[in-house]
Amino acid sequence: MAASDPLTAITDAFTGFLFGKTETTRLPARTSTGQAQAVYLPTAAPGLGDSGVIIGREVYSGKGYIYDPFQLYGQQLPAPHWLVLGESGNGKSALEKTYVLRQLRFRDRQVVVLDAQGEDGVGEWNLIAEEMGITPIRLDPSAALNQGIRLNPLDPSITTTGQLALLRTIIEVAMGHGLDERAGFALKVAHSFVNATIADRQPVLTDIVEHLRHPRPESATTMNVDLEDVRSWGLDVALVLDRLVDGDLRGMFDGPTTVGIDLDAPLIVFDLSHIDRNSIAMPILMAIVGVWLEHTWIRPDRRKRIFLVEEAWHIINSPFVAQLFQRLLKFGRRLGLSFVAVVHHLSDVVDGAAAKEAAAILKMASTRTIYAQKSDEARATGQVLGLPRWAVEIIPTLSPGIAVWDVNGNVQVVKHLITETERPLVFTDRAMTESSPRHGPPEATALEEMDEALESETESRAVHFDEMATADETVA
């Protein structure tokens, strides 16, 4: 045999010495995926079930990805709350908008959105609201004095305990520290007096400010202190509340709640786009809206409610507002509420003034969706959220529309799919991308388009793999 020929053996030994051991070259084999599947067994993480809202597809397996906190709660989810992270322009808003639109296909769903971003003078949820025939609740200081929207912190629909807690939160947010016992006593006395003496109309903040400036003698005798002491204790509180009466937030909270706000609509949008996002006004607004909704919107009527907050770091970055929303989240399991917080960077909250409260809120969020971030931010996010190493490594490489989903430890990479019907409603960069409007009704429903999109993605994936196989054979 040739293998035993001395000359061949010497040649092989010399070649091995110079170039190292040579490997046997296998001849390429061309086959189909149907035949090769027995050799290369497919592996994929288990899905979340087939009941709920379709998000898109899982990248590695190509399976449809379905998520619904109300369906998963109690089985795969300990809490229905959701945190969405990522740099701007990677698809966070598009995901939330399509998620809401698809959730509203279920009759027992209701959604409230705090819309803190704007475009063309309106909030970015304005198009969706118009499509559904809903008028956003636009909180605008410049329009408040001209028959604009008002929310009354002393609305009778809020319990007296809730009113006092809301007043304290507003003051503490504005002052940047908690109320001491004396200031708290002065506020409590003023609130109690106003509620006890005004019966023919809704009490308003002006009434509280007036009593803080000019307390009645009985307010002092209750605690056996001098009247002048009660006045001095409440002076700082009065100055803070005066900002809502005569300051830059004038008109939005110093009168009866605007009649006609429909809290039974399937979608309720609070347009905060006219408020300076970096001012103290934003967390004050968040506090007022949060408590107002807690006492007027959330009810034990078996409806599933979603409370979505854009730019949520305005909430979590304030200790007093964070405590308020932390309490709201605890009600979620009992009252069917799913809280959705959209944040750019986790460092915005975990390194802020409310680190302790932020950690508690993050712990309640059993679902975390992370879009592309820079490497340093991705590592920090992975450490805080306890993500696996492989997920942390791919976060900086993610393309727009693709995110890492962590649903109570079930970690997958998901591509969000948007139908042609949804596309004009969900993208907020209209000034850069807007083209001529399409006339006429769409030819397919949203669900049909989703099916077509999934099929198209599957075909594209198959073509891609065939091209890779052909390339490998050519190289071989």
C-alpha positions in Angstrom: 0.0 0.0 0.0 1.1 3.5 -0.6 0.8 4.4 3.1 3.6 1.8 3.9 6.0 2.9 1.2 9.2 4.0 2.8 9.7 7.0 0.5 6.1 8.2 1.3 6.7 7.8 5.0 9.9 9.8 4.9 8.2 12.5 2.8 5.3 12.8 5.2 7.6 12.9 8.2 9.7 15.7 6.6 6.6 17.7 5.6 5.1 17.3 9.1 8.4 18.6 10.6 8.3 21.7 8.4 4.6 22.5 8.4 3.1 20.6 11.3 0.6 17.8 11.3 -1.7 17.9 8.3 -5.5 17.5 8.7 -7.6 15.3 6.5 -9.6 17.4 4.0 -13.3 16.4 3.9 -15.1 16.7 0.6 -18.0 19.2 0.6 -21.5 17.7 0.7 -24.5 19.6 -0.8 -27.8 18.9 0.9 -31.0 20.5 2.0 -32.0 21.9 5.4 -34.7 19.2 5.6 -32.0 16.4 5.3 -29.4 18.1 7.4 -31.6 18.8 10.4 -31.0 15.3 11.7 -27.3 16.1 11.9 -27.4 19.8 13.1 -30.2 19.7 15.6 -31.8 23.1 16.1 -31.8 24.6 19.7 -33.7 27.6 21.0 -34.9 28.9 24.3 -38.5 28.1 25.2 -41.0 30.8 24.4 -43.5 32.6 26.6 -46.5 30.8 25.3 -48.9 31.6 22.5 -51.5 33.8 24.3 -51.1 37.6 24.3 -49.6 40.3 22.2 -47.2 39.5 19.3 -44.0 41.5 19.5 -42.0 40.2 16.6 -39.7 37.2 16.3 -36.9 35.6 18.3 -33.7 36.3 16.3 -31.8 33.0 16.7 -34.8 30.6 16.1 -37.0 32.8 14.0 -40.0 31.9 16.2 -42.8 34.4 16.8 -42.3 36.2 20.1 -45.5 36.8 22.1 -45.6 38.7 25.4 -48.4 39.7 27.7 -47.9 40.4 31.5 -51.5 39.7 32.3 -51.3 36.2 30.8 -47.9 35.4 32.3 -48.6 36.8 35.8 -48.7 34.1 38.4 -47.0 31.5 36.2 -43.9 32.9 34.7 -44.0 36.5 36.1 -44.1 37.5 39.8 -45.1 41.1 38.9 -46.6 42.6 35.7 -44.3 45.6 35.6 -41.9 46.4 32.7 -38.7 48.4 32.3 -37.5 49.5 28.8 -34.0 50.8 28.4 -31.8 52.0 25.5 -30.2 54.9 23.6 -32.4 57.2 21.5 -33.2 56.1 18.0 -33.1 52.3 18.6 -36.9 51.7 18.7 -38.1 52.1 22.3 -41.0 54.4 21.4 -42.0 52.3 18.4 -42.1 49.2 20.6 -44.3 50.9 23.2 -46.7 52.3 20.7 -47.3 49.1 18.8 -47.6 47.3 22.1 -50.3 49.6 23.2 -52.1 49.5 19.9 -52.1 45.7 20.0 -53.1 45.5 23.6 -56.1 47.7 22.9 -57.4 45.0 20.6 -58.5 43.2 23.8 -61.7 44.7 25.1 -60.7 44.5 28.8 -57.6 46.7 28.4 -57.1 50.3 29.2 -54.0 52.4 28.9 -52.8 55.7 30.4 -49.7 57.3 28.8 -47.6 60.1 30.3 -46.2 61.6 27.1 -43.2 63.8 28.0 -41.8 64.2 24.5 -43.1 66.3 21.7 -42.9 67.1 18.0 -44.6 69.8 15.9 -46.0 71.4 19.0 -47.8 68.3 20.2 -46.9 65.1 22.1 -45.5 62.1 20.2 -48.6 60.1 21.0 -50.9 62.6 19.4 -51.2 60.7 16.1 -52.3 57.6 17.8 -54.8 59.5 19.9 -56.2 61.1 16.8 -56.5 57.8 15.0 -58.5 56.5 17.9 -60.7 59.6 18.1 -59.3 60.6 21.5 -58.3 64.1 22.6 -55.1 64.2 24.7 -55.2 65.9 28.1 -52.7 68.6 27.3 -51.1 70.2 30.4 -49.7 73.5 29.2 -48.9 76.5 31.5 -49.3 78.9 28.6 -52.8 77.6 27.8 -54.0 76.9 31.3 -55.2 80.5 31.9 -57.2 80.3 28.6 -59.6 77.5 29.4 -56.8 74.9 29.4 -56.9 71.6 31.2 -56.8 71.7 35.0 -56.3 68.9 37.6 -57.3 69.8 41.1 -55.1 68.2 43.9 -58.1 68.8 46.2 -60.6 67.1 43.9 -63.3 65.5 46.1 -62.8 62.2 44.2 -59.5 61.9 46.0 -59.7 60.9 49.6 -58.7 63.4 52.3 -55.7 61.2 53.2 -54.7 61.1 49.5 -55.0 64.9 49.2 -52.8 65.5 52.2 -50.2 63.0 51.0 -50.2 64.6 47.5 -49.8 68.1 49.0 -46.8 66.8 51.0 -45.3 65.2 48.0 -45.6 68.4 45.9 -43.9 70.5 48.6 -41.1 68.0 49.2 -40.3 67.7 45.5 -40.2 71.4 45.2 -38.1 71.9 48.3 -35.8 69.0 47.7 -36.1 67.7 51.2 -38.8 66.3 53.5 -41.1 68.4 55.6 -40.2 68.8 59.3 -42.8 68.2 61.9 -43.8 71.8 62.4 -44.3 72.6 58.7 -46.2 69.3 58.3 -48.4 70.3 61.2 -49.2 73.7 59.7 -50.1 72.0 56.3 -52.3 69.4 58.1 -54.2 72.1 60.0 -54.7 74.2 56.8 -55.9 71.2 54.8 -58.3 70.1 57.6 -59.7 73.6 58.0 -60.3 74.1 54.3 -62.1 70.8 53.9 -64.3 71.4 56.9 -65.4 74.9 56.0 -65.8 74.8 52.2 -68.9 72.9 51.1 -70.4 74.8 48.2 -67.6 74.2 45.7 -64.4 72.3 45.2 -61.6 73.4 47.6 -58.6 74.6 45.6 -54.9 75.4 46.4 -55.6 79.1 46.8 -57.6 78.2 49.9 -54.7 76.3 51.4 -52.2 79.1 50.7 -54.6 81.6 52.2 -55.0 79.7 55.4 -51.3 79.1 55.7 -50.7 82.8 55.5 -53.5 83.7 57.8 -54.2 80.8 60.2 -57.2 80.9 62.4 -56.9 81.1 66.2 -58.4 77.6 66.7 -55.5 76.2 64.6 -53.1 77.3 67.4 -55.2 76.4 70.4 -55.5 72.8 69.1 -51.8 72.2 69.9 -51.5 74.9 72.6 -49.1 77.0 70.6 -49.0 80.7 69.7 -50.8 81.8 66.5 -47.6 83.5 65.2 -45.7 80.2 65.5 -48.3 78.4 63.4 -48.0 81.2 60.8 -44.2 81.0 60.7 -44.2 77.2 60.5 -46.4 77.3 57.4 -44.7 80.2 55.6 -42.3 78.1 53.5 -45.1 75.7 52.6 -47.2 78.6 51.5 -44.4 80.0 49.3 -44.0 76.6 47.5 -47.7 76.1 46.9 -47.9 79.7 45.7 -45.9 78.6 42.7 -48.8 76.5 41.6 -51.1 79.4 42.1 -49.2 82.4 40.7 -45.9 81.0 39.5 -44.8 79.2 36.3 -47.3 76.4 36.8 -50.2 78.8 37.3 -53.6 77.7 35.9 -53.0 73.9 35.8 -53.8 73.0 39.4 -55.3 76.0 41.1 -58.9 75.4 40.1 -61.6 72.7 39.9 -60.8 69.7 37.7 -61.8 70.3 34.1 -65.1 68.8 33.3 -65.3 66.2 30.5 -62.0 64.3 31.1 -63.0 60.8 30.1 -61.4 58.3 32.4 -63.4 55.4 30.8 -61.8 55.8 27.3 -59.6 52.9 26.3 -56.6 55.2 25.8 -55.9 58.3 28.0 -52.9 60.4 27.0 -51.5 63.1 29.3 -49.5 65.4 27.0 -46.7 66.9 29.0 -44.6 68.0 26.0 -45.0 71.7 26.8 -43.4 71.3 30.2 -39.6 71.8 30.6 -38.4 68.2 31.2 -35.4 69.4 33.2 -37.3 71.7 35.5 -38.8 71.0 38.9 -42.2 71.3 37.2 -42.0 67.8 35.7 -41.7 65.7 38.9 -44.4 67.9 40.5 -46.6 67.1 37.5 -45.8 63.4 37.7 -46.8 63.4 41.4 -50.1 65.2 40.8 -51.1 63.0 37.9 -49.9 59.8 39.7 -52.0 60.4 42.8 -55.0 61.8 40.8 -55.0 58.6 38.7 -54.6 56.4 41.8 -57.8 57.7 43.3 -59.9 58.3 40.2 -58.8 55.8 37.5 -57.6 52.6 39.2 -60.7 50.6 40.3 -61.4 46.9 41.1 -63.5 46.4 38.0 -61.5 43.5 36.5 -60.1 45.7 33.7 -56.5 45.2 32.9 -54.7 48.6 33.0 -51.4 49.7 31.6 -49.7 52.8 33.0 -46.9 53.8 30.6 -44.5 56.6 31.4 -42.1 58.1 28.8 -38.9 59.7 30.2 -39.6 57.8 33.5 -36.3 58.9 35.1 -38.2 62.1 36.1 -40.2 59.9 38.4 -37.5 57.5 39.7 -34.9 60.3 40.1 -37.0 62.1 42.8 -37.2 60.2 46.2 -40.6 61.6 47.1 -42.2 60.9 43.7 -40.5 57.5 43.5 -42.0 56.5 46.9 -45.5 57.5 45.5 -45.1 55.4 42.4 -43.6 52.6 44.4 -46.8 52.4 46.4 -48.8 52.5 43.1 -46.8 49.5 41.8 -47.6 47.5 44.9 -51.3 48.0 44.1 -50.7 46.6 40.6 -51.0 42.9 41.5 -54.3 43.5 43.4 -55.9 45.8 40.9 -54.6 44.5 37.6 -52.1 47.3 36.8 -49.0 46.9 34.7 -46.5 49.8 35.1 -44.2 50.5 32.1 -41.2 52.7 32.6 -39.2 53.9 29.5 -35.7 55.1 30.4 -32.6 56.0 28.3 -29.9 55.0 30.8 -30.1 53.0 34.0 -27.3 55.3 35.4 -29.8 58.1 35.2 -31.7 56.6 38.1 -29.3 54.2 40.0 -26.8 57.0 40.5 -29.4 59.7 41.3 -30.8 61.1 44.4 -33.4 58.3 44.7 -31.0 55.3 44.4 -32.8 53.4 47.2 -36.3 54.0 45.8 -35.0 53.3 42.2 -33.6 49.9 43.3 -37.0 49.0 44.8 -38.9 50.0 41.6 -36.4 48.1 39.4 -36.8 45.0 41.6 -40.6 45.1 40.9 -40.1 45.1 37.2 -40.0 41.4 36.3 -39.7 42.2 32.5 -36.7 44.2 31.2 -36.1 45.1 27.6 -32.7 46.5 26.7 -31.9 48.1 23.3 -28.4 49.1 22.1 -26.2 50.9 24.6 -22.5 51.8 24.7 -20.2 49.1 26.2 -19.7 50.8 29.5 -23.4 51.4 30.0 -24.2 47.9 28.9 -21.8 46.4 31.5 -23.3 48.6 34.2 -26.9 47.7 33.2 -26.0 44.0 33.1 -24.5 44.1 36.6 -27.6 45.9 38.1 -30.1 43.7 36.3 -28.2 40.5 36.6 -28.1 39.7 32.9 -26.0 36.8 31.6 -22.6 37.6 30.2 -23.5 36.7 26.6 -26.4 39.2 26.7 -24.2 42.0 28.0 -21.7 41.4 25.3 -24.2 41.7 22.4 -26.1 44.8 23.7 -23.6 47.3 22.2 -23.9 45.5 18.8 -27.7 45.4 18.5 -29.3 47.0 15.5 -32.3 49.3 15.8 -35.4 47.4 16.5 -33.6 44.5 18.1 -33.4 44.1 21.9 -32.5 41.8 24.7 -35.6 40.7 26.5 -35.3 39.4 30.1 -38.7 38.0 31.3 -38.0 36.8 34.8 -34.8 35.1 33.8 -36.0 33.9 30.3 -33.5 35.9 28.2 -33.9 36.1 24.4 -33.0 38.4 21.6 -36.1 39.7 19.9 -36.6 41.7 16.7 -39.6 44.0 16.9 -41.8 43.9 13.8 -44.0 46.8 12.7 -46.8 46.5 10.2 -47.4 49.0 7.4 -50.6 50.1 9.1 -48.7 50.9 12.3 -45.6 52.5 10.7 -47.1 56.0 10.1 -48.3 56.1 13.7 -45.3 55.0 15.6 -42.3 56.8 14.2 -41.6 60.2 15.7 -38.9 61.5 13.4 -41.4 62.8 10.8 -39.5 65.9 10.1 -36.6 63.8 8.7 -38.4 61.0 7.1 -41.9 62.2 6.2 -43.1 61.5 2.6 -46.3 62.2 0.8 -49.3 60.7 2.6 -50.8 57.4 1.4 -54.4 57.7 0.5 -57.0 55.1 0.8 -57.5 52.3 3.3 -54.8 49.7 3.8 -55.2 46.5 1.8 -54.5 44.2 4.8 -55.4 44.3 8.5 -52.7 44.6 11.1 -52.7 40.9 11.9 -52.5 39.9 8.3 -49.5 42.2 7.8 -47.9 40.8 10.9 -48.2 37.3 9.4 -46.8 38.5 6.1 -43.9 40.2 7.9 -43.1 37.0 9.8 -43.3 34.9 6.6 -41.1 37.4 4.8 -38.5 37.4 7.6 -38.5 33.6 7.6 -38.0 33.4 3.8 -35.2 36.0 4.0 -33.5 34.0 6.7 -33.7 30.8 4.6 -32.2 32.6 1.5 -29.4 34.0 3.7 -28.5 30.5 5.0 -28.5 29.1 1.5 -26.2 31.8 0.4 -23.9 31.1 3.3 -23.9 27.3 2.5 -23.1 28.0 -1.2 -20.2 30.3 -0.1 -18.8 27.6 2.2 -19.0 25.0 -0.6 -17.2 27.4 -3.0 -14.4 28.0 -0.4 -14.1 24.2 0.2 
